[in-house]
Amino acid sequence: MELAATFNEIGVRILNADSLVRAVLSGRRRNYQLDVERIEIRPVLIKDSVLLQVMSNDGVRTTTKNYAPTELNINELLNSGFANFLVESVDSVYSVRFTKKDRPLIHEGRVTKQQELNHDRVKSRLLPASDPYLIEIGISDLQGKVKPSRQDKFLQVEEFLRLLSPTLTAAISAGQIHKVSESNPIRIVDLGCGHAYLTFAAHQYLVSQALPVHVLGIDVREESRQRNTSIAQKLGINNSIEFRAEEIAQTKATEVDVAIALHACDTATDDALAWAVKNGAPLILAAPCCHHDLQTQMKAIPEPWGLVTRQGLLKERLGDILTDAIRVQILKILGYRVETVEFIGGEHTPRNLMIRAVKTGAQPESSEIAKYQQLISEWGFSPALAIRLAAELELAGA
Ligand SMILES: C[S@@+](CC[C@H](N)C(=O)[O-])C[C@H]1O[C@@H](n2cnc3c(N)ncnc32)[C@H](O)[C@@H]1O
């Protein structure tokens, strides 16, 4: 089918608000630039009219707008440069994926789905609460409802995945992560995995997206390894999810596509970032935990920062910010494109910042190295991450 006909087919299916369940546009086509990472379109019932709700996510936040089907400029959207199109209707799933050579691969399957037109519906779940693995890992109760005491952790994991998913798709489309197949799955390493809420969720979610995956969970605690391994066995997924009890820094070099860490305590986040860099992880997503390392080093305060640090609370917050800013800059110097994003509202955890890094191999500008050196020398810092990556930083000229 010609490209124009393919886009026409996608457009017709999306604009058919009576049968559309949802459409997702993601990834980037070769030679295109995109302002947003992902667009999801759903029909919603507002004052007796079915409108199309367009949710655009730029990697940091989601913007939502509602359009009458006749008002939506579908051609502009379809031609803006997305590489993957998924259109779920009540009776079919139609998908188009542009290959690296910019050829569209089309797939259609028959399904039976229902429209959900409620405008105020709760955000669609990536993880159905009744999924057996959520019951096994103790997030949901036996009735398949998220336990009140686990609600925050459930949301943290889900929002973490909401960022992981488009970042991963974009990295695969851009060739930063290898082509995925059964024999060459995406390899995810979760550093400081604890009870493995995120580890299992990442595995199950990517499997549900038909992406072959191998997940490795690392935690220093042997009881975590035993518990997580027996859950994986019970779920029959122990071929593709594995747990080891070891210090992150001692974890042997292994092939990794995505290194993740959710609230690895204090300098365990630095261990995780250093491990990811040393093992050449193309993607890193780390949500840091407490920040004690630099807090204890904030002694000789370069003025005029004394204005801030004489207030205990502000000193603590500044210490957190400096810690993460230094982590970001080190990754940047070592060839990563780095962003910090809030992955979840602060009401669910005050530790809601995520460092998202994609390896580009770009050489840092000398001014970036100079700013980093100036910052740590003015404060007299010896950051944990810089110690762990001393050789790499020296090689990069920092
Ligand atoms: C706050 S828990 C977070 C667990 C999990 N990622 C989550 O979000 O539910 C931090 C975990 O990191 C582990 N940990 C801390 N330092 C570590 C290290 N150096 N090596 C391996 N695991 C470590 C702890 O045992 C603990 O299970």
The ligand as an SDF file (V2000), in Angstrom:
LIG
                    3D

 27 29  0  0  0  0  0  0  0  0999 V2000
   14.6130    1.9720   49.3210 C   0  0  0  0  0  0  0  0  0  0  0  0
   14.8830    0.3640   48.6980 S   0  0  0  0  0  0  0  0  0  0  0  0
   14.1440    0.4800   47.1110 C   0  0  0  0  0  0  0  0  0  0  0  0
   13.8120   -0.8580   46.5340 C   0  0  0  0  0  0  0  0  0  0  0  0
   13.0900   -0.8530   45.1960 C   0  0  0  0  0  0  0  0  0  0  0  0
   13.9060   -0.3200   44.1350 N   0  0  0  0  0  0  0  0  0  0  0  0
   11.7810   -0.1340   45.2870 C   0  0  0  0  0  0  0  0  0  0  0  0
   11.6730    0.9930   44.8070 O   0  0  0  0  0  0  0  0  0  0  0  0
   10.8470   -0.6940   45.8630 O   0  0  0  0  0  0  0  0  0  0  0  0
   16.6070    0.3490   48.3240 C   0  0  0  0  0  0  0  0  0  0  0  0
   17.1730   -1.0320   48.0900 C   0  0  0  0  0  0  0  0  0  0  0  0
   18.5250   -0.8910   47.6630 O   0  0  0  0  0  0  0  0  0  0  0  0
   19.2840   -1.9490   48.2470 C   0  0  0  0  0  0  0  0  0  0  0  0
   20.6750   -1.5010   48.2810 N   0  0  0  0  0  0  0  0  0  0  0  0
   21.1890   -0.4400   48.9660 C   0  0  0  0  0  0  0  0  0  0  0  0
   22.5050   -0.3270   48.7170 N   0  0  0  0  0  0  0  0  0  0  0  0
   22.8400   -1.3050   47.8550 C   0  0  0  0  0  0  0  0  0  0  0  0
   24.0460   -1.6870   47.2110 C   0  0  0  0  0  0  0  0  0  0  0  0
   25.1710   -1.0100   47.4170 N   0  0  0  0  0  0  0  0  0  0  0  0
   24.0370   -2.7640   46.4030 N   0  0  0  0  0  0  0  0  0  0  0  0
   22.8830   -3.4580   46.1890 C   0  0  0  0  0  0  0  0  0  0  0  0
   21.6990   -3.1290   46.7580 N   0  0  0  0  0  0  0  0  0  0  0  0
   21.6760   -2.0660   47.5790 C   0  0  0  0  0  0  0  0  0  0  0  0
   18.6620   -2.1550   49.6050 C   0  0  0  0  0  0  0  0  0  0  0  0
   18.9290   -3.4500   50.0970 O   0  0  0  0  0  0  0  0  0  0  0  0
   17.1840   -1.9150   49.3210 C   0  0  0  0  0  0  0  0  0  0  0  0
   16.5180   -3.1100   49.0340 O   0  0  0  0  0  0  0  0  0  0  0  0
  1  2  1  0
  2  3  1  0
  2 10  1  0
  3  4  1  0
  4  5  1  0
  5  6  1  0
  5  7  1  0
  7  8  2  0
  7  9  1  0
 10 11  1  0
 11 12  1  0
 11 26  1  0
 12 13  1  0
 13 14  1  0
 13 24  1  0
 14 15  1  0
 14 23  1  0
 15 16  2  0
 16 17  1  0
 17 18  1  0
 17 23  2  0
 18 19  1  0
 18 20  2  0
 20 21  1  0
 21 22  2  0
 22 23  1  0
 24 25  1  0
 24 26  1  0
 26 27  1  0
M  CHG  2   2   1   9  -1
M  END
$$$$
